[in-house]
Amino acid sequence: MTESVALGLRANWRQFSLLVLVNAFVGALVGLERSVLPLLAEAEFGIASQQAMLTFIAAFGLAKAGANLLAGYWGDRFGRRRVLILGWLLGIPVPLMVIWAPSWDWIVAANLLLGLNQGLAWSSTVVMKIDLAGPKQRGLAMGLNEFAGYLAVAGAALAAGLVAERFGLRPAPFYLGIAVTAAGLALSVLFVRDTTAHMRHEMLRNYATTGASSVDTPAPTMRWVADEVSWRNPALASVSQAGLVNNLNDGLAWGLFPVFFAAGGMDLKQISVLAFVYPAIWGGAQLVTGPLSDRWGRKWLIVIGMLIQAAALAAIAMRTDPLAFNWWFGSSIALGVGTAMVYPTLLAAIGDVAGPSWRSRAVGVYRLWRDLGYVVGALTAGVVADAFGIPSAIAVVAALTATSGILVAFRMPRTSSRWP
């Protein structure tokens, strides 16, 4: 069976391209919320407390973190494609619940389902692309994956904001979500093929060429994988903490930036542009940073990217006046560049270290920690913002991001054959 399987992007370009498209739909579904939902909280539901408003991000992050872990385990046990389809099925009610929500509790419940959708569907496309790409093109594969996902996040955020400006915050922007879930589910059911055979082919090839893989362990337990990724392996543990902090600051940007920009005098169109530019640069620049990590190595792209993120966040917090649009626009570009240096590189590093037989579970554990960052970020930013104001919350997250980058510099070893 494995003799007919080939690894690499050229050999699998059709299926890989399809998965890139599917992941764009995954990203678009969550992108619809980024410019609209934080404003909806106060305008339609009277949520004044930042901590209370950010409950929807905490719910999303908690559900997505758990779903990531399940996606890794179920992907190894039942196949990646089935997990992808399940993720889309769970996403179907999300736009409908937001459209019909009579209370904020409905929004929180919708985001629990959105978290499950994102965890299962996005994790599945990540693992399937790593399976197809093989060991030599993981950085490029993750760059393409995250490029598609986050460019779609940006495009959907902009589209939702422009629709909301013309037709109102509800229901019109979320009609787009119905179309997105229908398209993603149809493509996954009709055209996506499972990639478990590619994983097995790589595993058998490793054993054939080395006698036994230096990084793989036959049938490791889930507890062993969790310990390895969470704390025992210095490379994987460094990746996990950096991922958590990265999504901590992304949760801040998602939940508080629209409110912060509105308080600074920005209208809905300007807020939509600012909500667009950060994930757009993040998505587009990964076409460069992903393959660059294959050539230069992973560690220093992660370190420098985290420090750029910290500087950009600090710059955003410095201005609160109605003339700050250009300043915030430039700082958002810098934030996107820093995130693009970090995001695909972290996933590629997981692929470097984790063996084929436990790679899916390793990605699941990493994404568990990474997406818990949304929960930590929502709680931290909400408490600090209510007590000291949104600029202080942004400054605290900037300090945490810089600290994370310094920890990676000191603890993380090289994970690829290039210089560290």
N, C-alpha and C positions, 0 to 999 in steps of 0.2 A: 504493500500500500504506500509506504513512504518513498519508494523509488520514483513515483510519478510526481512527487512534491518537490518544488524548488523554492529556495529562500531568496529574498531580495526584492526590491521595489520594481525592478524592470520585469522580472518573471511574474509578478503578481499585481501589475499596475491597474488592471481592471477592477479587481476586488478592492484593492487599496483605495482607489479613487472613489469607489462607491462608499466605502467607510468614511472617507473624508467628508463626502456630501451628507451622510447620515449624521455625523458629528456636528456639522453645521446646523442641522435642524435641532439637535440636542441643545446647542448653545443658544439658538434663537429663542427657544421656549423660556429659558431663564432670563435672557436679555430683555424681554418685554417688560419685566418688572423694574428694571434699574432706574429708569427716569420717572416712572409714574407712581409706583406703590408707596414710597416714602411720603410723597405729597398727598396721596389718597388718605393716608392715616389721619392727618389732621383735618383735611378739607371735608371728608365725608363721615369720618367716625369720631372726630373730636379727640384724637389721641394727642395730648400735649407733652407728656413725659417721653423723653428720648429712650429711656430704658424700656418703657412699655411698648413704644413703637418698634423697637428693634427685636421684639419677640418673634417676629416673622422670620428674621434672619437666623436667630438662634434655633428655631424649629427646623428651618431648612438645613442648617449645618448639622444638627444632631441626626436628622433622618438620613442625610446624604452620607455622613460618616459611617453609620451602621450599614447602609446599603453598599458602600464600597467594600466593606469587609465581607458581606454576604456575596457580593459579585465575584470576588476573588475565589472564595470557597466553592460557590455554585458553578463558576466558570470551569474550574478543574473537574468538578464532579459530573455536571450535566451538559457541558458545552457552552461556549461563549455566546452563540447566536440565540439560544433560548433565554439567556439572561437579558440580552439586548431587547428582545421582544417583550419580555415581562416589564422591563423598564418603560417602554412606550405605552403599554396598557395602563400602567399606573399614572402616566402623565395625562391621559385623556380627560379626567374630570377637572384638572387644574384650572384652565381658563374659564370653564363653566362656573366653578365655585367662586372665582373672583367676580365674575359678571353678576351672579345672583346673591352675593354675600349680604345678609342683613345685619351682620355685626363683624367686628374685628376678629372674633374667634374663628369665623369661617376663613378669613384670610390666613390665619395661622395654620389651620387645618389644611388648606390648599397648599401651603408651603411645606408641610410635612410630606404630602404626596409629591410635590415638585422635587424635594430632596431625594426621595426614593427613586424617582424617575432619573434624576441626574446621576445619582450614585451607580445605579445598575447600568444605564445606557452608556454613559460616558466612560465608565471603567471598562465595560466590554469592548468599546471601540479602541481604547488604549491598548488593551492586552492583545486584541486581534491584530492591530497594526504592528506591535512588537513581534508577534508570531510570524507575520508575513515578511517583515523587513530583514530578519536575521541579525547577526551580531555586528555587522559592519556599518549598518545604516540606521541605527536606533535613534541617534540624535536628529537626523533628517526626518525620520518617520514621526517622531514626537513633535518636531517643529511644524510639520504639515498638519498633524492632528490638532494641535493647539491653535495654530493659525486659523484653521477653518472654524473651530469652536468659538474662539473669542472674537474673530471678525464678525461672526454671526451674532454674538452677544452685543457687540457695538452697533451693528446695523439694526438689530431689533430694538435696542434702546432708543436710537435716533428715530426710527419709524414710529414707535409707540408714543414718543414725546410729541412728534409733529401731528400725529393723529389726535392725540389728546388736546393739543392746542386748538385744533379746529372743532372737534366734536365732543370734548369733555373727557375727564379722567376715566369714566366708565360709561358704557360697556365697550365702545368702539375699539380701543387699542387691543383688547383681548380677543376680538374676533380673529386676529392674526394667529393667536395661539391655537385656535381650533384647526386652522389650515396646517400649521406646523406639525401638530401631533398626528394628523391624518397622513401627511406626506411621509413623516419619519417611520410610522408604523408600516405603511404600505411598502416602502423600500426594504425595510428589515425583513418582512415576511416573504416578499416575492423574490428578492434578488440577493440578499446577503447569504453567504455560505460560511459554515463554521471553520475555524482555523486550528482546531485541536490537532489535526494531522500534521500541520507545520511545526507545532510545538514538539510533538513526538519525533519528527524527523530531525530537528535540531538536537534533541536530547540523545538520540541514537548516534548521530554523527559525532557528538562530543565524546561518547563512550568509544566509538570506533577509532577515533584519532588519538585519544589520550589513554585509553584503557579504563580510566575513571576520571570524571570531571573534578577539577579542584574546587569548584564552587557549588557543585550540585550534591545533593544528598538523596539517596533513593527513598521515595515516599516519606518525606519528613512530616511530622505532625503539625497541626495548626498552631499548637502552643510553641513549638520550636521556631516556626516562621515568625510568629508574633514577637517572641523574645529577640530574635535576630534583628528584625527590622526596628523594633522599638528602642532597644538599649544595648544589646550585646555587640553587634557589629558596628564599629565606629563610623564607617561610611554610610550605612543604612540609617543608623540613628541620627547622624548629622542631617541627612536628607529629610528625615521625618520631622525634626524640630524646625528646620528651615521652611518646610512646606506648611506647617501649622502657623508660623508667624506670617508667611506670605498671604495665606487666606484670612488671617486676622486683619491685616491691613486692607485686603480686598473687601471684607465684610464692612469695615469702617467706610470705605469709599461707596459701597452700595447703599448703605443705610443712612449715613449722615451727610454725605456730600450734597445730594439734592436739597436737603433742608438748609445746610450751611450756605450754599450758593443762593438760595431763595432769600435767606436772611440778609445776604449781602446786596440785594437789590436786583438779582438776575430774574428775567422773565422765563417762561416755560421753554421757549425756543432756545435761549442761551443755556439753560440747564440741560436740555437735551443734547446740545452740541458738546458740552463738557462731559456729560455721561457717555457720549460716543467716543471722544478722542482717546481716552485712557485705554479702554479695551481694544480699540481699533489699532493703536500703535502696538499694544501688547500682542495682538494677534498677528499683525503684519510683520513685525520685526522678528518673530520666531522662525520665519523662513530663512533668516540669516543666522540667528543664534543657535538654532537646533543643529544644523550641519557644522557650524563653527565649533560646537562642543565635541563633535566627532574628530576634529582636527587638532584642537588645542587642549582637550581634556575638560573635565566638568567643574573642578573645584573652584578655580578663580573666577569663572563666569558667575557662579553662584554667589561668591563673596562680594564681588564688585557690584553685581546686580542688587543685592540686598542693601548695600550702602547707598546706591543711587536712589532706591525706593525711599530710604529713610530721609535723604536730603530733599527729595521732592515733596514728601509729606510735610516736612518742617516748613518748606517754602509756602505750601498751600495755607498752612495755619497762620502765616505772618500777615496776610491781608484779609480784611473783612469789609472793605468799602465798595461802593457801587461801581468804581472804575477799575476793579481788579480782574475783569474778564480776561484780558490778554495775559496777565500774570498767572491766573489759574489755568488758562489754556496751555501755556508753556510748561508749567509745573506738571500738568497732567500728561503731557508728552513725555517728560522725563520719567514720571512714574510708570508709564507704559513701557518705556525702553528697559528700565530696571527689572520690571516683572518679566519681560520677554527673555532677558538673560537668565533668569532663574527657573521659570516654569518648565520648559521642555527639558532643560538640563537635569533637573531633579528626577524626572521620569526616566531619562536615558541612563542616569546613574543606577537606578533600581535595576534596569535591564542588564547593566554591566555586571552587577554583583550577584543577583539572584539567578539560580539555575533554572533551566527550562521547566523542570517538573514542579517547582514551587513558585515560579514567576508570577502567576496570576494571583496567588495568595499574598505574595510580597507586595505587589501593587495594591491589593486590597487593604493591607495593613497600613501601608504608607498613606493611602488616600483616606483611611480612617483618621489618622493623626492630622493630615493636612486639612480636612474639612471640619474637624473639631475646632480649627482656627476660627471658623465663622461663629461658633458658639462662644468661644473665649473673647473674640473681638466684639460681638454684640453685647455681652455682659460688661466687659471692661469699658468700652466706649460709652455705653448707656449710663453707667454709674458715674463716670468721670464727667460726661457732658451735662448730666443733670446737676452735678455738684459744682462744677467749675466752668462749664461752657464748652461748646463744640471745639473751639480752637485748642483748648487744653487737652481734650480727648485725642485730637489729631497729633499733638506734640508727644503725648505719652506713647502712642502707637509708633511714631517715628523712632523714638528711643528704643523701644522693644525690637524694631526691625534692624536697627544698627547693631544692637547687641547680638542678635541672631547671626548676622553676617560675620561678626568677630568670632563667635563660637565655631562656625564652620571653618574659618581660617585656621584655628588652632587644633581642631579635632579631626576633621575629615581628611582621610588619605586619598590618593589618586584612585580612580576607579576604571580607567581605560589605559590603553597601551601608550598613549601620548603623555607629554609632560603633565604634571598634576593640575 
